[in-house]
Amino acid sequence: MGKHRFAIGMLFFLCGINFASWATRIPDYKALLQLNDADLGTILMALPIGSLVSLPIAGWLLTIYRSHYICLIGVAMYLLVFPFLAMADSRLALFVGLFLFGMAGDVLNIAMNTQVVRLEQLFQRVLMSSFHAIFSIGLMMGAFFGGLLIKWQWSPSQHFYVLTLINGLSIFAFYPFLINEAPSVPEGKKKKKVPCFLYLLTLSFFQP
């Protein structure tokens, strides 16, 4: 079971690094696209909008496919999003990139939290908080290395291409060891669909 815990922990760590790395580059895009505070706030709204849009999609996918597949899809989405952000040279491109970034993060979050629930069932103990701590460590590391790369005058595109490589290589380390469980069949399939959706919505608020 240690290998499952390591693989899932890697996903939480990776998710934290990805988010913090983007956050360190916000001032660069503000300067590059000559955005005022109002423009920047509007564009940044694309990220939570993408997250909300992907929420029911992630829940639906988990009723059809195994959660370790959805984890793979989430990381694969990052492999597409980071090069897109690296090439974003307009306000519209940045908005679209952040929308997709929000979708990738939510799909991965829902799937990896589902993996933790399965792991807790195997261990018969509460483990969720420890994985959220790993996510926080990932945030700190992403902010630290992002700051270093800015100090070393790396451009946002160079930074994001490195992140693309890291995410791609990580697949070989975590994917073989994720828990391979049957898709989640919501109770709403038999009775009502609303309780399942509310459960996923609640889970999204407690995920990193």
Residue pairs with C-beta under 8 A, 6 or more apart in sequence:
1 119
1 122
1 123
3 177
4 115
4 119
4 122
4 177
4 178
4 179
5 119
5 127
6 174
6 177
7 173
7 174
7 175
7 176
7 177
7 178
8 112
8 115
8 116
8 119
8 131
8 174
8 178
8 179
9 131
9 134
10 170
10 173
10 174
11 71
11 75
11 108
11 112
11 115
11 174
12 112
12 131
12 132
12 134
12 135
12 138
12 208
13 134
13 135
13 137
13 138
13 141
14 75
14 138
14 166
14 167
14 170
14 174
15 105
15 108
15 109
15 112
15 135
15 138
15 208
16 134
16 135
16 136
16 137
16 138
16 139
16 140
16 141
16 142
16 208
17 138
17 139
17 141
17 142
17 145
17 163
17 166
18 78
18 82
18 105
18 142
18 163
18 167
19 105
19 139
19 142
20 138
20 139
20 140
20 141
20 142
20 143
20 146
21 142
21 143
21 145
21 146
21 159
21 160
21 163
22 85
22 101
23 142
23 143
23 146
24 142
24 143
24 146
24 147
24 149
24 150
25 146
25 150
25 156
25 159
25 160
26 40
26 44
28 150
28 155
28 156
29 35
29 88
29 94
29 156
30 40
32 89
32 156
33 39
33 89
33 90
33 91
33 94
35 43
35 91
39 91
43 91
43 94
43 95
43 98
44 98
46 94
46 95
46 96
46 97
46 98
46 99
46 102
47 98
47 99
47 101
47 102
47 105
48 102
49 99
49 102
50 98
50 99
50 100
50 101
50 102
50 103
50 106
51 102
51 103
51 105
51 106
51 204
52 102
52 106
53 99
53 102
53 103
54 102
54 103
54 106
54 107
55 106
55 110
55 200
55 201
55 204
56 197
56 200
57 103
57 107
58 70
58 106
58 107
58 110
58 111
58 200
59 110
59 186
59 196
59 197
59 200
61 70
61 73
61 107
62 70
62 110
62 111
62 114
62 183
62 184
63 183
63 184
63 185
63 186
63 189
63 196
64 183
65 183
66 180
66 181
66 182
66 183
67 111
67 112
67 114
67 115
67 118
67 178
67 179
67 181
67 183
67 184
68 111
68 115
68 175
68 178
68 179
68 180
68 181
70 107
70 108
70 110
70 111
70 114
71 108
71 111
71 112
71 115
71 174
71 175
71 178
72 171
72 175
73 107
73 111
74 104
74 105
74 107
74 108
74 109
74 111
74 112
75 108
75 167
75 170
75 171
76 171
77 100
77 103
77 104
77 107
77 108
78 104
78 108
78 163
78 164
78 167
79 164
79 167
79 168
80 100
81 97
81 100
81 101
81 104
82 160
82 161
82 163
82 164
82 167
83 160
83 161
83 164
84 93
84 96
84 97
84 100
85 94
85 97
85 98
85 101
85 156
85 160
86 156
86 157
86 159
86 160
86 161
86 164
87 93
87 157
88 94
88 96
88 97
106 204
109 204
109 207
109 208
110 200
110 203
110 204
110 207
112 131
113 128
113 203
113 207
114 184
115 178
115 179
116 127
116 128
116 131
117 128
118 179
118 181
119 127
119 179
120 126
120 127
120 128
122 179
132 207
132 208
135 208
136 208
146 159
149 158
149 159
149 162
186 193
186 195
186 196
186 199
187 195
187 196
188 194
188 195
188 196
188 197
189 196
